[in-house]
Amino acid sequence: MELLDLMRKRQSCRDFSDRPVRKEELFQCVEAARIAPSGQNHQPWKFVIVHRKDLCRQVAKIAQQYGEFNRFCEPCPAFVVVQKRYLPGDRDIELDLGLCVMQLCLEAEALGLSTCMIGSFGAEQLSDLLELSPQEPPRLLVAVGYAADETHREKTRLPYEEVVTYLGEES
């Protein structure tokens, strides 16, 4: 599959089945995230793969406390916690974390897995549960599994002409 086709196919899954995910597939997804580009090659991330059923249920409960939009987490068989790695100085690393998570999600899609990036969750509660360092807080949570419903929703995007300006030479 071509990369652009993969990008068009990928969507946030909000209806996971409880079908198990192989640990090797999770490792492959995290490897895609690990090799992502970052500003000045700081690589400001750490990853925790949550793949134990009891822990997944607890992570889902923490995520679900943040409104209706996280209710889908319950049957999800795996989560990847993306931490902000401690770096001296106060760098703005949100872009770097976004790049690495997008690579994780695209690799998952290539493997036939579904994902949902979760930005609203109880970071402190998650840190306590997973015994994470306060200096390396969780910034993103990615639900990883198989979609319960394989139907792809129609994506709505602004028209190309509305968001792209070309200032080059005519060819």
Rosetta blueprint (number, residue, H / E / L):
1 M L
2 E L
3 L H
4 L H
5 D H
6 L H
7 M H
8 R H
9 K H
10 R L
11 Q L
12 S E
13 C L
14 R L
15 D L
16 F E
17 S L
18 D L
19 R L
20 P L
21 V L
22 R L
23 K H
24 E H
25 E H
26 L H
27 F H
28 Q H
29 C H
30 V H
31 E H
32 A H
33 A H
34 R H
35 I L
36 A L
37 P L
38 S L
39 G H
40 Q H
41 N H
42 H L
43 Q L
44 P L
45 W E
46 K E
47 F E
48 V E
49 I E
50 V E
51 H L
52 R L
53 K H
54 D H
55 L H
56 C H
57 R H
58 Q H
59 V H
60 A H
61 K H
62 I H
63 A H
64 Q H
65 Q L
66 Y L
67 G L
68 E H
69 F H
70 N H
71 R H
72 F H
73 C H
74 E L
75 P L
76 C L
77 P L
78 A E
79 F E
80 V E
81 V E
82 V E
83 Q E
84 K E
85 R L
86 Y L
87 L L
88 P L
89 G L
90 D L
91 R L
92 D L
93 I L
94 E H
95 L H
96 D H
97 L H
98 G H
99 L H
100 C H
101 V H
102 M H
103 Q H
104 L H
105 C H
106 L H
107 E H
108 A H
109 E H
110 A H
111 L L
112 G L
113 L L
114 S E
115 T E
116 C E
117 M E
118 I E
119 G L
120 S L
121 F L
122 G L
123 A H
124 E H
125 Q H
126 L H
127 S H
128 D H
129 L H
130 L H
131 E L
132 L L
133 S L
134 P L
135 Q L
136 E L
137 P L
138 P E
139 R E
140 L E
141 L E
142 V E
143 A E
144 V E
145 G E
146 Y L
147 A E
148 A L
149 D L
150 E L
151 T L
152 H L
153 R L
154 E L
155 K L
156 T L
157 R L
158 L L
159 P L
160 Y H
161 E H
162 E H
163 V H
164 V L
165 T L
166 Y L
167 L L
168 G L
169 E L
170 E L
171 S L
